[in-house]
Amino acid sequence: MGSMLCLKTFEDVFDATQLAMDTSGAHTWKMALFDDSLVIDPETFTAYGVAPFNAGEASGGGYSAGGQSFTPTLAIQSGTQRIRWNSALISIANVTDDFRYLLHYDDTLAGNNALFVCDLGAEVSAVAETVNFTPGANGWWRIRGVRA
Amino acid sequence: MGKIFDDDGKVRDRDALLSITIGGRTTSKTTDLSTERASITRVEDDHGSTLNIQPRTVDFDLVERIGD
């Protein structure tokens, strides 16, 4: 299906909703793991715990429902004409389940509003092992502010 | 003094234990599970197994179409 941004979240940040997403450190962000049974529409998905992200989540072992907390940043990547979503390594110990999609959402907001879904390309099967997620060389995702 | 057993479960006396080589070689097995979207490797060694996943950065680039 591919990785995607949550369009509804962007809409809610700017419209009368004034969704107060916060990456300053004041909010807790989480990354939740989901299997490849999900069908995700970028126009309609909104949050953790809301369809389709109310099913197919990893479970058991060291994985806690809701996922692993992490500290994201959203900042201009100097010299690239892009803004970048990034973080340090996210590590989850003792994972035993299958997953393909990684959902980033603001856990502090009452609505657990989502921002980004990362598609690993295929389902990964973990068996009682530590799973380390390292963002790509230029972060999780970037948006260019001008046509290349 | 309690009994001392070797790796085969045979009882060894203390003098014999001193002649047994202690320690071993740590082996590590790495399996590449990468997809087009992420680098994925499983490393298995004497301490357990670790999955290292690095998704490739997703660039949402603008496409400007003049005249739309």
Backbone of each chain as ProteinMPNN parsed JSONL, in Angstrom:
{"seq_chain_A": "MGSMLCLKTFEDVFDATQLAMDTSGAHTWKMALFDDSLVIDPETFTAYGVAPFNAGEASGGGYSAGGQSFTPTLAIQSGTQRIRWNSALISIANVTDDFRYLLHYDDTLAGNNALFVCDLGAEVSAVAETVNFTPGANGWWRIRGVRA", "coords_chain_A": {"N_chain_A": [[0.815, -1.208, 0.0], [1.994, 1.195, 0.639], [3.774, 3.906, 2.249], [2.284, 6.6, 4.077], [0.943, 9.919, 4.718], [-1.229, 11.32, 7.191], [-3.888, 12.8, 6.02], [-6.171, 13.931, 7.077], [-5.377, 14.769, 9.564], [-3.648, 16.893, 8.938], [-5.506, 18.623, 7.857], [-7.088, 19.119, 10.125], [-5.332, 20.433, 11.778], [-5.135, 22.955, 10.677], [-7.741, 23.918, 10.254], [-10.874, 24.934, 11.787], [-10.782, 23.157, 13.83], [-8.28, 23.22, 14.958], [-6.281, 21.383, 15.752], [-4.071, 20.373, 18.189], [-1.321, 19.34, 17.738], [1.88, 18.41, 18.947], [5.303, 18.654, 19.003], [7.221, 19.489, 20.687], [8.115, 18.26, 22.886], [6.403, 18.251, 24.893], [4.31, 16.562, 24.473], [3.455, 13.06, 24.389], [4.542, 10.838, 22.041], [3.792, 7.967, 20.064], [4.726, 4.836, 18.542], [3.019, 2.434, 16.915], [2.596, -1.013, 16.059], [1.398, -2.814, 13.259], [-0.219, -5.508, 11.521], [-0.257, -6.957, 8.143], [-2.884, -7.03, 7.365], [-4.31, -4.772, 7.18], [-6.185, -2.263, 5.461], [-5.526, 0.764, 4.235], [-6.624, 4.045, 3.885], [-5.513, 7.109, 2.805], [-7.123, 9.336, 2.856], [-9.029, 8.96, 4.743], [-8.14, 7.712, 7.129], [-7.493, 8.307, 10.573], [-6.633, 8.029, 13.297], [-4.969, 6.291, 16.014], [-6.513, 3.376, 17.205], [-8.823, 3.839, 15.895], [-10.714, 2.698, 13.145], [-8.741, 1.978, 10.23], [-7.086, 1.243, 12.275], [-7.864, -0.115, 14.561], [-7.619, -2.735, 14.756], [-5.619, -5.698, 14.18], [-3.28, -5.05, 15.453], [0.002, -5.585, 16.785], [0.785, -7.869, 19.453], [1.375, -9.224, 22.765], [4.233, -10.7, 24.505], [6.914, -8.465, 24.948], [5.731, -6.275, 23.869], [3.637, -3.533, 24.251], [0.207, -2.697, 24.199], [-0.722, -0.052, 22.102], [1.799, 0.72, 21.548], [5.259, 1.808, 21.25], [6.786, 4.467, 22.981], [8.236, 7.476, 21.67], [10.464, 10.159, 20.652], [9.762, 12.57, 18.485], [10.907, 14.82, 15.875], [10.134, 17.689, 13.921], [11.421, 19.428, 11.434], [13.017, 21.924, 9.421], [15.174, 20.744, 6.951], [18.16, 21.818, 6.459], [19.334, 23.255, 3.443], [18.077, 21.493, 1.722], [15.548, 22.146, 0.9], [13.431, 20.996, 2.134], [11.204, 19.778, 4.684], [11.608, 17.815, 7.56], [10.695, 14.771, 9.181], [11.74, 13.198, 12.007], [13.582, 11.01, 14.246], [15.215, 9.467, 17.073], [16.639, 6.156, 17.401], [14.195, 3.616, 17.817], [13.385, 1.229, 20.059], [12.144, -1.981, 20.798], [11.705, -4.458, 23.103], [11.68, -8.039, 23.206], [9.699, -8.902, 21.252], [7.075, -10.676, 19.833], [5.476, -11.323, 17.247], [3.741, -10.592, 14.152], [4.293, -7.966, 11.84], [3.762, -5.128, 9.713], [3.088, -2.486, 9.216], [3.866, 0.703, 10.563], [2.655, 2.901, 12.832], [2.624, 6.3, 13.518], [1.664, 8.395, 16.085], [0.065, 10.977, 18.062], [-0.028, 10.496, 21.296], [-0.797, 11.936, 23.466], [-2.894, 13.586, 22.799], [-6.427, 13.561, 23.048], [-7.75, 12.262, 21.044], [-5.854, 10.539, 20.015], [-4.51, 11.18, 17.641], [-3.342, 10.478, 14.376], [-0.336, 10.717, 12.407], [1.459, 9.637, 10.543], [2.048, 6.769, 8.54], [4.171, 4.108, 8.22], [5.224, 1.933, 5.749], [6.641, -1.167, 5.654], [6.99, -2.751, 3.508], [6.74, -5.495, 3.427], [5.441, -8.151, 5.428], [6.874, -8.61, 8.626], [8.2, -11.075, 10.694], [8.571, -11.449, 14.059], [10.197, -13.171, 16.673], [10.261, -13.484, 19.884], [12.275, -11.47, 20.213], [14.461, -8.611, 20.296], [13.513, -5.663, 18.67], [14.796, -3.247, 16.66], [14.197, -0.064, 15.477], [15.38, 2.071, 13.175], [15.375, 5.302, 11.888], [15.422, 6.235, 8.382], [18.276, 7.409, 6.438], [17.712, 10.08, 5.961], [15.744, 10.621, 7.775], [12.33, 9.76, 8.844], [10.312, 10.686, 7.079], [9.992, 13.187, 4.484], [8.97, 16.389, 3.251], [8.955, 18.198, 0.317], [9.339, 21.67, -0.205], [9.126, 23.005, -2.559], [8.834, 22.582, -6.092], [11.017, 20.167, -7.447]], "CA_chain_A": [[0.0, 0.0, 0.0], [2.866, 2.354, 0.672], [3.74, 4.796, 3.399], [1.416, 7.736, 3.807], [0.649, 10.898, 5.752], [-2.634, 11.401, 7.54], [-4.367, 14.064, 5.473], [-7.177, 14.482, 7.98], [-4.656, 15.465, 10.628], [-3.215, 18.183, 8.41], [-6.714, 19.453, 7.747], [-7.54, 19.496, 11.467], [-4.381, 21.373, 12.375], [-5.309, 24.294, 10.12], [-9.123, 24.426, 10.229], [-11.424, 25.375, 13.071], [-10.462, 22.159, 14.862], [-7.051, 23.673, 15.614], [-5.671, 20.226, 16.405], [-2.834, 20.856, 18.82], [-0.194, 18.4, 17.734], [3.007, 19.073, 19.602], [6.556, 17.891, 18.998], [8.183, 20.235, 21.508], [8.51, 17.435, 24.027], [5.309, 18.304, 25.858], [3.397, 15.455, 24.209], [4.008, 11.728, 24.197], [4.268, 10.23, 20.749], [4.012, 6.528, 20.084], [4.732, 4.087, 17.299], [2.34, 1.157, 17.084], [2.868, -1.965, 14.988], [0.209, -3.474, 12.728], [0.07, -6.525, 10.508], [-0.563, -6.543, 6.766], [-4.299, -7.206, 7.046], [-4.949, -3.466, 7.119], [-6.391, -1.505, 4.231], [-5.416, 2.124, 4.743], [-6.957, 5.104, 2.932], [-4.943, 8.339, 3.356], [-8.146, 10.378, 2.987], [-9.984, 8.687, 5.813], [-7.624, 7.251, 8.409], [-7.38, 9.457, 11.455], [-6.054, 7.904, 14.63], [-4.8, 4.992, 16.657], [-7.727, 2.947, 17.874], [-9.948, 4.082, 14.996], [-10.528, 1.903, 11.935], [-8.456, 0.554, 10.395], [-6.094, 1.008, 13.33], [-8.477, -0.7, 15.748], [-7.465, -4.182, 14.596], [-4.362, -6.085, 13.539], [-2.098, -4.572, 16.16], [0.843, -6.594, 17.408], [0.458, -8.081, 20.864], [2.13, -10.246, 23.463], [5.642, -10.497, 24.804], [7.277, -7.17, 25.49], [5.024, -5.204, 23.173], [2.472, -3.037, 24.967], [-0.822, -2.112, 23.336], [-0.486, 1.376, 21.95], [3.109, 0.843, 20.946], [6.434, 2.294, 21.966], [6.928, 5.917, 22.945], [9.454, 7.991, 21.052], [10.509, 11.619, 20.601], [9.965, 13.001, 17.106], [11.145, 16.223, 15.558], [9.728, 18.126, 12.591], [12.252, 20.612, 11.259], [13.582, 22.14, 8.099], [16.479, 20.13, 6.728], [18.87, 22.896, 5.792], [19.977, 22.979, 2.171], [17.346, 20.508, 0.919], [14.208, 22.664, 0.586], [12.474, 20.035, 2.685], [11.022, 19.66, 6.115], [11.893, 16.411, 7.84], [10.196, 14.121, 10.392], [12.853, 12.341, 12.388], [13.663, 10.594, 15.641], [16.304, 8.548, 17.377], [16.259, 4.752, 17.306], [13.086, 3.16, 18.647], [13.671, -0.173, 20.338], [11.125, -2.707, 21.544], [12.269, -5.743, 23.505], [10.859, -9.249, 23.329], [8.533, -8.845, 20.372], [6.697, -11.945, 19.208], [4.284, -11.123, 16.423], [4.004, -10.172, 12.774], [3.905, -6.581, 11.613], [4.208, -4.512, 8.456], [2.858, -1.039, 9.243], [4.261, 1.408, 11.778], [1.805, 4.089, 12.932], [3.079, 7.362, 14.412], [0.527, 9.194, 16.522], [0.229, 11.794, 19.261], [-0.745, 9.77, 22.34], [-1.3, 12.867, 24.47], [-4.181, 14.093, 22.342], [-7.533, 12.68, 23.409], [-8.123, 11.478, 19.884], [-4.728, 9.715, 19.535], [-4.457, 11.514, 16.221], [-2.226, 9.915, 13.646], [0.366, 11.597, 11.484], [2.233, 8.95, 9.508], [2.121, 5.31, 8.53], [5.337, 3.626, 7.471], [5.039, 0.589, 5.188], [7.931, -1.842, 5.544], [7.056, -3.43, 2.228], [6.332, -6.885, 3.61], [5.252, -8.455, 6.851], [8.061, -9.092, 9.323], [7.843, -11.95, 11.819], [9.507, -11.404, 15.172], [9.982, -14.248, 17.637], [10.942, -13.244, 21.156], [13.519, -10.767, 19.944], [14.468, -7.159, 20.315], [13.375, -5.066, 17.343], [15.315, -1.88, 16.633], [13.753, 0.707, 14.323], [16.205, 3.251, 12.959], [14.893, 6.068, 10.741], [16.31, 6.284, 7.239], [19.373, 8.374, 6.507], [17.143, 11.425, 5.979], [14.574, 10.647, 8.644], [11.2, 8.903, 8.499], [9.746, 11.239, 5.848], [10.253, 14.598, 4.2], [8.13, 17.037, 2.237], [9.677, 19.281, -0.362], [8.545, 22.896, -0.215], [9.085, 23.568, -3.912], [9.079, 21.504, -7.04], [12.448, 19.937, -7.704]], "C_chain_A": [[0.849, 1.258, 0.0], [2.732, 3.16, 1.944], [2.884, 6.01, 3.069], [1.278, 8.661, 5.018], [-0.853, 10.931, 5.99], [-3.172, 12.774, 7.121], [-5.371, 14.735, 6.403], [-6.511, 15.259, 9.112], [-4.194, 16.834, 10.153], [-4.404, 19.138, 8.307], [-7.115, 19.977, 9.121], [-6.578, 20.459, 12.171], [-4.718, 22.795, 11.939], [-6.739, 24.818, 10.195], [-9.594, 24.774, 11.63], [-11.136, 24.382, 14.194], [-9.249, 22.592, 15.671], [-6.4, 22.532, 16.413], [-4.284, 20.601, 16.907], [-1.761, 19.785, 18.894], [1.039, 19.132, 18.236], [4.227, 18.158, 19.595], [7.619, 18.567, 19.845], [8.749, 19.388, 22.643], [7.414, 17.387, 25.076], [4.336, 17.142, 25.683], [4.162, 14.152, 24.085], [3.572, 11.207, 22.845], [4.558, 8.742, 20.849], [4.042, 5.961, 18.672], [4.129, 2.722, 17.581], [2.56, 0.288, 15.852], [1.589, -2.682, 14.572], [0.594, -4.464, 11.636], [-0.448, -6.083, 9.142], [-2.017, -6.802, 6.37], [-4.998, -5.862, 6.821], [-5.089, -2.952, 5.688], [-6.494, -0.044, 4.66], [-5.683, 3.138, 3.638], [-6.434, 6.416, 3.5], [-5.98, 9.439, 3.541], [-9.022, 10.167, 4.214], [-9.371, 8.228, 7.13], [-7.288, 8.451, 9.282], [-6.543, 9.226, 12.708], [-5.816, 6.457, 15.022], [-6.105, 4.645, 17.362], [-8.987, 3.176, 17.054], [-9.664, 3.325, 13.71], [-9.705, 2.659, 10.889], [-7.513, 0.231, 11.537], [-6.738, 0.603, 14.656], [-8.44, -2.217, 15.657], [-6.086, -4.451, 13.995], [-3.115, -5.593, 14.24], [-1.317, -5.746, 16.731], [0.456, -6.721, 18.877], [1.399, -9.115, 21.455], [3.583, -9.882, 23.704], [5.891, -9.14, 25.416], [6.577, -6.004, 24.83], [3.775, -4.817, 23.948], [1.487, -2.432, 23.99], [-0.651, -0.601, 23.304], [0.88, 1.658, 21.376], [4.17, 1.444, 21.85], [6.532, 3.809, 21.869], [8.245, 6.307, 22.278], [9.347, 9.51, 20.98], [10.781, 12.067, 19.166], [10.344, 14.472, 17.017], [10.631, 16.478, 14.155], [10.438, 19.439, 12.344], [12.752, 20.704, 9.831], [14.959, 21.477, 8.03], [17.264, 21.094, 5.845], [19.531, 22.443, 4.495], [19.21, 22.019, 1.271], [15.987, 20.997, 0.439], [13.12, 21.73, 1.09], [12.334, 20.222, 4.185], [11.024, 18.166, 6.445], [11.303, 15.969, 9.181], [11.223, 13.083, 10.794], [12.75, 11.926, 13.848], [14.933, 9.789, 15.835], [15.769, 7.12, 17.195], [15.123, 4.432, 18.269], [13.268, 1.659, 18.832], [12.559, -0.792, 21.182], [11.673, -4.096, 21.842], [11.217, -6.851, 23.491], [9.563, -9.166, 22.519], [8.3, -10.216, 19.763], [5.391, -11.722, 18.47], [4.723, -10.696, 15.032], [3.553, -8.736, 12.601], [4.45, -6.114, 10.276], [4.111, -2.99, 8.518], [3.221, -0.466, 10.606], [3.469, 2.717, 11.816], [2.376, 5.067, 13.942], [1.878, 8.222, 14.783], [0.836, 9.908, 17.822], [-0.648, 11.191, 20.367], [-1.325, 10.707, 23.4], [-2.658, 13.436, 24.085], [-5.28, 13.075, 22.656], [-7.931, 11.772, 22.255], [-7.035, 10.561, 19.356], [-4.503, 9.923, 18.04], [-3.174, 11.052, 15.566], [-1.587, 10.958, 12.743], [0.933, 10.82, 10.295], [2.133, 7.449, 9.682], [3.305, 4.913, 7.661], [5.072, 2.19, 7.037], [6.415, -0.042, 5.003], [8.063, -2.639, 4.245], [6.632, -4.882, 2.272], [6.186, -7.126, 5.107], [6.542, -9.044, 7.42], [7.603, -9.935, 10.509], [8.934, -11.909, 12.875], [9.162, -12.524, 16.148], [10.857, -13.999, 18.86], [12.277, -12.535, 20.966], [13.343, -9.268, 20.084], [14.358, -6.651, 18.874], [13.793, -3.6, 17.442], [14.873, -1.201, 15.34], [14.607, 1.97, 14.236], [15.652, 4.009, 11.757], [15.908, 6.019, 9.604], [17.332, 7.396, 7.364], [18.875, 9.827, 6.549], [15.841, 11.476, 6.772], [13.493, 9.685, 8.199], [10.564, 9.37, 7.192], [10.111, 12.699, 5.706], [9.226, 15.083, 3.19], [8.955, 18.161, 1.635], [8.758, 20.493, -0.447], [8.426, 23.532, -1.57], [9.356, 22.442, -4.871], [10.565, 21.382, -7.33], [12.836, 20.438, -9.083]], "O_chain_A": [[0.461, 2.274, -0.577], [1.71, 3.107, 2.629], [2.776, 6.401, 1.906], [1.464, 8.255, 6.166], [-1.644, 10.61, 5.104], [-2.934, 13.777, 7.794], [-5.414, 15.961, 6.502], [-7.025, 16.283, 9.56], [-4.328, 17.823, 10.874], [-4.297, 20.32, 8.637], [-7.446, 21.154, 9.263], [-6.984, 21.21, 13.059], [-4.605, 23.733, 12.729], [-6.947, 26.032, 10.199], [-8.786, 24.893, 12.552], [-11.235, 24.726, 15.372], [-9.175, 22.377, 16.881], [-6.026, 22.694, 17.575], [-3.44, 21.081, 16.151], [-1.346, 19.376, 19.978], [1.217, 20.324, 17.982], [4.189, 17.041, 20.111], [8.801, 18.245, 19.727], [9.737, 19.757, 23.277], [7.47, 16.599, 26.021], [3.624, 16.774, 26.618], [5.341, 14.128, 23.731], [2.38, 11.144, 22.542], [5.431, 8.306, 21.599], [3.468, 6.524, 17.74], [4.656, 1.949, 18.381], [2.694, 0.795, 14.739], [0.797, -3.104, 15.415], [1.586, -4.288, 10.929], [-1.001, -4.993, 8.993], [-2.35, -6.795, 5.185], [-6.128, -5.813, 6.335], [-4.231, -3.178, 4.834], [-7.431, 0.34, 5.36], [-5.05, 3.099, 2.583], [-6.864, 6.816, 4.582], [-5.75, 10.38, 4.301], [-9.684, 11.098, 4.673], [-10.023, 8.341, 8.168], [-6.849, 9.488, 8.783], [-5.82, 10.123, 13.142], [-6.383, 5.531, 14.442], [-6.721, 5.483, 18.02], [-10.08, 2.77, 17.448], [-8.53, 3.3, 13.232], [-9.932, 3.849, 10.674], [-7.174, -0.933, 11.749], [-6.233, 0.93, 15.73], [-9.147, -2.906, 16.392], [-5.469, -3.574, 13.389], [-2.014, -5.699, 13.701], [-1.891, -6.766, 17.112], [-0.122, -5.807, 19.465], [2.128, -9.795, 20.733], [4.092, -8.892, 23.179], [5.157, -8.71, 26.307], [6.81, -4.854, 25.2], [2.949, -5.672, 24.269], [1.882, -1.733, 23.057], [-0.46, 0.043, 24.336], [1.104, 2.712, 20.781], [3.985, 1.567, 23.061], [6.375, 4.373, 20.785], [9.229, 5.568, 22.321], [8.281, 10.079, 21.215], [11.909, 11.954, 18.686], [10.133, 15.252, 17.945], [10.681, 15.596, 13.297], [10.111, 20.452, 12.962], [12.891, 19.701, 9.131], [15.79, 21.632, 8.926], [17.049, 21.165, 4.635], [20.192, 21.406, 4.44], [19.652, 21.752, 0.153], [15.339, 20.319, -0.357], [12.022, 21.681, 0.535], [13.221, 20.749, 4.856], [10.495, 17.357, 5.683], [11.393, 16.683, 10.181], [11.543, 12.186, 10.014], [11.917, 12.444, 14.591], [15.637, 9.472, 14.876], [14.598, 6.917, 16.875], [15.097, 4.92, 19.399], [13.301, 0.909, 17.856], [12.096, -0.197, 22.155], [12.06, -4.825, 20.928], [10.032, -6.617, 23.732], [8.47, -9.344, 23.056], [9.223, -10.839, 19.239], [4.315, -11.921, 19.033], [5.904, -10.471, 14.77], [2.532, -8.334, 13.16], [5.451, -6.625, 9.774], [4.943, -2.286, 7.946], [2.933, -1.053, 11.649], [3.608, 3.549, 10.92], [2.592, 4.708, 15.099], [1.162, 8.716, 13.912], [1.727, 9.52, 18.578], [-1.867, 11.362, 20.363], [-2.231, 10.328, 24.143], [-3.478, 13.733, 24.953], [-5.069, 11.868, 22.539], [-8.393, 10.65, 22.465], [-7.246, 9.87, 18.36], [-4.329, 8.969, 17.281], [-2.08, 11.204, 16.108], [-2.214, 11.949, 12.367], [0.887, 11.3, 9.162], [2.133, 6.925, 10.796], [3.418, 5.336, 6.51], [4.735, 1.337, 7.857], [7.256, 0.491, 4.279], [9.142, -3.141, 3.931], [6.21, -5.44, 1.259], [6.737, -6.397, 5.931], [7.207, -9.862, 6.784], [6.703, -9.53, 11.245], [10.078, -12.287, 12.619], [7.991, -12.792, 16.416], [12.056, -14.279, 18.849], [13.294, -12.966, 21.508], [12.236, -8.734, 20.003], [15.033, -7.154, 17.976], [13.219, -2.822, 18.205], [15.14, -1.696, 14.245], [14.559, 2.827, 15.119], [15.475, 3.411, 10.696], [17.097, 5.792, 9.827], [17.266, 8.22, 8.276], [19.542, 10.697, 7.109], [14.951, 12.274, 6.476], [13.702, 8.885, 7.286], [10.304, 8.562, 6.301], [10.489, 13.361, 6.672], [8.69, 14.314, 2.392], [9.567, 18.961, 2.343], [7.565, 20.369, -0.722], [7.695, 24.51, -1.728], [10.02, 21.464, -4.527], [11.273, 22.382, -7.444], [13.998, 20.33, -9.475]]}, "seq_chain_B": "MGKIFDDDGKVRDRDALLSITIGGRTTSKTTDLSTERASITRVEDDHGSTLNIQPRTVDFDLVERIGD", "coords_chain_B": {"N_chain_B": [[33.13, -31.184, 49.204], [31.328, -30.248, 46.281], [30.208, -32.175, 43.426], [31.83, -31.986, 40.249], [30.914, -31.445, 36.971], [31.527, -32.35, 33.571], [30.99, -31.22, 30.124], [29.776, -33.403, 29.011], [28.414, -34.503, 30.989], [29.751, -36.096, 32.715], [31.299, -36.944, 35.758], [33.877, -35.002, 37.019], [37.046, -34.807, 38.621], [38.572, -32.319, 40.719], [41.199, -31.697, 39.91], [41.16, -32.563, 37.27], [39.313, -30.775, 36.221], [40.78, -28.414, 36.055], [42.2, -28.767, 33.772], [40.446, -28.56, 31.731], [39.433, -26.748, 28.984], [38.147, -23.564, 29.307], [35.556, -21.506, 28.195], [34.56, -20.246, 24.994], [33.844, -19.906, 21.516], [32.148, -17.198, 20.254], [29.457, -17.291, 18.128], [27.846, -15.807, 15.327], [24.994, -15.188, 13.441], [23.762, -13.735, 10.585], [20.883, -12.676, 8.949], [19.478, -11.54, 6.002], [16.612, -9.739, 5.491], [15.581, -7.827, 3.919], [13.418, -5.465, 2.257], [12.099, -3.626, -0.569], [11.473, -1.327, 0.617], [12.62, -1.156, 3.099], [15.558, -1.712, 5.035], [16.267, -4.726, 6.482], [17.499, -6.75, 8.924], [18.3, -9.759, 10.587], [19.971, -10.633, 13.445], [21.536, -13.241, 14.96], [22.913, -14.535, 17.836], [24.935, -15.854, 20.541], [23.662, -14.539, 22.549], [21.066, -14.153, 21.895], [18.406, -13.045, 19.718], [18.132, -10.398, 17.378], [16.268, -8.019, 15.652], [16.974, -5.708, 13.215], [15.746, -2.884, 11.858], [15.495, -0.594, 9.266], [13.687, 1.66, 7.818], [13.503, 3.033, 4.537], [13.897, 6.507, 3.889], [10.952, 8.31, 3.306], [10.129, 10.311, 0.708], [7.962, 12.82, 0.177], [7.419, 14.337, -2.492], [6.706, 17.393, -4.237], [4.597, 17.734, -7.048], [4.452, 19.778, -9.628], [2.161, 20.963, -11.834], [1.89, 22.849, -14.57], [-0.791, 24.813, -15.622], [-2.914, 23.258, -14.723]], "CA_chain_B": [[33.103, -30.41, 47.969], [30.338, -30.813, 45.376], [30.728, -32.808, 42.216], [32.028, -31.112, 39.092], [30.543, -32.194, 35.775], [31.957, -31.768, 32.311], [29.88, -30.986, 29.199], [29.119, -34.68, 28.708], [27.697, -34.95, 32.187], [30.574, -37.02, 33.496], [31.894, -36.328, 36.942], [35.324, -34.767, 36.936], [37.618, -34.349, 39.883], [39.028, -30.935, 40.653], [42.425, -31.601, 39.091], [40.787, -32.709, 35.86], [38.63, -29.55, 35.811], [41.763, -27.388, 35.721], [42.74, -29.012, 32.445], [39.389, -28.356, 30.736], [39.45, -25.397, 28.436], [36.93, -22.832, 29.615], [35.301, -20.429, 27.243], [34.26, -20.721, 23.655], [33.802, -18.922, 20.426], [30.803, -16.682, 20.011], [29.103, -17.292, 16.719], [26.797, -14.869, 14.983], [24.385, -15.447, 12.128], [23.003, -12.586, 10.109], [19.978, -12.989, 7.852], [18.964, -10.337, 5.349], [15.184, -9.851, 5.186], [15.257, -6.5, 3.392], [12.45, -5.257, 1.202], [12.435, -2.425, -1.317], [11.137, -0.172, 1.441], [13.333, -1.123, 4.377], [16.648, -2.634, 5.311], [15.859, -5.545, 7.627], [18.443, -7.835, 9.166], [18.171, -10.481, 11.855], [21.268, -11.065, 13.942], [21.385, -14.253, 16.002], [24.171, -14.956, 18.441], [24.774, -16.568, 21.802], [22.866, -13.744, 23.483], [19.689, -14.081, 21.459], [18.148, -12.601, 18.36], [17.748, -8.992, 17.265], [15.864, -7.54, 14.337], [17.329, -4.311, 12.968], [14.92, -2.413, 10.744], [15.693, 0.802, 8.892], [12.883, 2.023, 6.649], [14.078, 4.092, 3.717], [13.187, 7.777, 4.039], [9.891, 8.538, 2.326], [10.105, 11.698, 0.24], [6.711, 13.241, -0.44], [7.827, 15.483, -3.296], [5.638, 18.083, -4.949], [4.559, 17.64, -8.504], [3.798, 20.996, -10.077], [1.698, 20.859, -13.213], [1.492, 24.157, -15.08], [-1.999, 24.805, -16.445], [-4.012, 22.504, -14.132]], "C_chain_B": [[32.136, -31.055, 46.987], [30.996, -31.414, 44.152], [30.885, -31.754, 41.116], [31.778, -31.945, 37.862], [31.115, -31.526, 34.538], [30.755, -31.664, 31.37], [29.138, -32.263, 28.836], [28.369, -35.238, 29.904], [28.488, -35.915, 33.036], [31.196, -36.261, 34.663], [33.39, -36.213, 36.749], [35.837, -34.394, 38.318], [38.253, -32.989, 39.667], [40.271, -30.783, 39.784], [42.092, -31.699, 37.61], [40.123, -31.446, 35.36], [39.634, -28.493, 35.373], [42.31, -27.571, 34.319], [41.695, -28.819, 31.361], [39.444, -26.917, 30.255], [38.105, -24.716, 28.706], [36.771, -21.697, 28.6], [35.076, -21.002, 25.866], [34.227, -19.582, 22.666], [32.354, -18.487, 20.224], [30.533, -16.661, 18.522], [27.935, -16.358, 16.5], [26.297, -15.176, 13.59], [23.525, -14.26, 11.752], [22.178, -12.988, 8.902], [19.407, -11.694, 7.298], [17.51, -10.573, 4.956], [14.678, -8.583, 4.514], [14.187, -6.544, 2.307], [12.873, -4.011, 0.428], [12.215, -1.179, -0.462], [11.962, -0.071, 2.722], [14.487, -2.117, 4.385], [16.286, -3.396, 6.577], [16.873, -6.674, 7.775], [18.158, -8.459, 10.524], [19.563, -10.968, 12.24], [21.035, -12.023, 15.107], [22.761, -14.629, 16.531], [23.876, -15.639, 19.765], [23.863, -15.834, 22.78], [21.399, -13.651, 23.076], [19.588, -13.567, 20.043], [17.673, -11.156, 18.369], [17.383, -8.688, 15.824], [16.232, -6.062, 14.23], [16.622, -3.852, 11.704], [15.189, -0.94, 10.495], [14.875, 1.091, 7.641], [13.598, 3.107, 5.851], [13.233, 5.351, 3.859], [12.154, 7.921, 2.924], [9.895, 10.014, 1.962], [8.77, 11.967, -0.439], [7.032, 14.518, -1.226], [6.642, 16.088, -4.031], [5.74, 17.82, -6.442], [3.786, 18.851, -8.982], [3.42, 20.851, -11.542], [1.191, 22.227, -13.663], [0.236, 23.994, -15.91], [-3.124, 23.987, -15.876], [-5.108, 23.422, -13.616]], "O_chain_B": [[32.114, -32.279, 46.862], [32.176, -31.192, 43.88], [30.155, -30.763, 41.076], [32.35, -33.024, 37.707], [31.185, -30.3, 34.455], [29.632, -31.98, 31.762], [27.989, -32.208, 28.399], [27.767, -36.31, 29.835], [27.952, -36.494, 33.981], [31.563, -35.092, 34.548], [34.074, -37.166, 36.376], [35.138, -33.741, 39.092], [38.444, -32.567, 38.526], [40.373, -29.834, 39.007], [42.68, -30.994, 36.79], [40.326, -31.058, 34.209], [39.377, -27.752, 34.424], [42.832, -26.623, 33.733], [42.023, -28.905, 30.177], [39.497, -25.985, 31.057], [37.052, -25.252, 28.361], [37.735, -21.035, 28.216], [35.392, -22.167, 25.625], [34.555, -18.439, 22.985], [31.46, -19.314, 20.045], [31.296, -16.08, 17.75], [27.124, -16.147, 17.402], [27.085, -15.397, 12.67], [22.661, -13.835, 12.52], [22.697, -13.566, 7.947], [18.911, -10.853, 8.048], [17.205, -11.485, 4.188], [13.48, -8.298, 4.538], [14.068, -7.51, 1.554], [13.9, -3.408, 0.74], [12.716, -0.102, -0.786], [11.997, 0.983, 3.357], [14.401, -3.207, 3.82], [16.029, -2.794, 7.62], [17.075, -7.46, 6.849], [17.818, -7.766, 11.484], [20.242, -11.632, 11.456], [20.418, -11.663, 16.109], [23.656, -14.995, 15.769], [22.729, -15.962, 20.076], [23.353, -16.431, 23.727], [20.578, -13.127, 23.83], [20.541, -13.636, 19.267], [16.915, -10.741, 19.246], [18.103, -9.056, 14.895], [15.834, -5.26, 15.076], [16.871, -4.37, 10.616], [15.117, -0.129, 11.418], [15.315, 0.801, 6.528], [14.226, 3.996, 6.427], [12.006, 5.279, 3.94], [12.448, 7.684, 1.752], [9.686, 10.869, 2.822], [8.48, 11.413, -1.5], [6.932, 15.627, -0.702], [5.698, 15.389, -4.4], [6.828, 17.703, -7.006], [2.578, 18.938, -8.761], [4.285, 20.638, -12.392], [0.165, 22.7, -13.174], [0.182, 23.146, -16.8], [-4.212, 23.985, -16.451], [-6.112, 22.946, -13.086]]}, "name": "protein", "num_of_chains": 2, "seq": "MGSMLCLKTFEDVFDATQLAMDTSGAHTWKMALFDDSLVIDPETFTAYGVAPFNAGEASGGGYSAGGQSFTPTLAIQSGTQRIRWNSALISIANVTDDFRYLLHYDDTLAGNNALFVCDLGAEVSAVAETVNFTPGANGWWRIRGVRAMGKIFDDDGKVRDRDALLSITIGGRTTSKTTDLSTERASITRVEDDHGSTLNIQPRTVDFDLVERIGD"}
